[in-house]
């Protein structure tokens, strides 16, 4: 008597959803959902370098 292999419905569902999400992301449909752009502005007065630290300019 052979045993049939049982695949859990939950595991199969998660696998199908994962593959679907990866395919949608690769096609560009969900590209913006997984990508974050960081926009920042740094003023010259906010920049600290090693020379400023060693000279004690931060006190």
C-alpha positions, 0 to 999 in steps of 0.5 A, spaced: 500 500 500 502 506 497 502 513 501 500 519 498 504 525 499 499 530 502 501 538 501 498 542 506 493 547 503 497 553 507 504 552 504 501 551 497 497 558 498 503 561 501 508 559 495 503 561 490 502 568 493 510 569 494 511 567 486 505 571 484 508 577 488 515 576 485 512 576 478 508 582 479 514 586 482 519 583 476 514 586 471 514 593 474 507 593 477 509 593 484 516 596 483 514 602 487 511 598 493 518 595 494 522 601 493 523 607 497 527 614 495 530 618 500 530 625 498 534 629 503 538 636 503 544 637 507 547 644 508 554 646 508 553 648 516 551 641 518 557 637 515 562 635 520 568 632 518 574 629 522 578 635 522 573 639 526 572 634 531 580 633 532 580 641 533 575 641 538 570 645 534 564 641 536 564 644 543 
